[in-house]
């Protein structure tokens, strides 16, 4: 199952290095926030978090039950 990310927003906290990027896992209420220097890096980091949490496997099991 391929998980799609939707870009939500980019924001910066004063005094904190880097820009925060917020993504939503398409079709869910799951949000992922990462710090990165650009949107490509942020997207890669968000995808890595999904892999580390095995979120793709979890969502695949849920979709089978529905």
Buried (B, 14 or more C-beta within 10 A) or exposed (E): EEBEBEEEEEEEEEEEEEBBBBBBBEEEEBEBBBBBEEEEBBBEBBBEBBEEEEBBEEBEEEEEEE
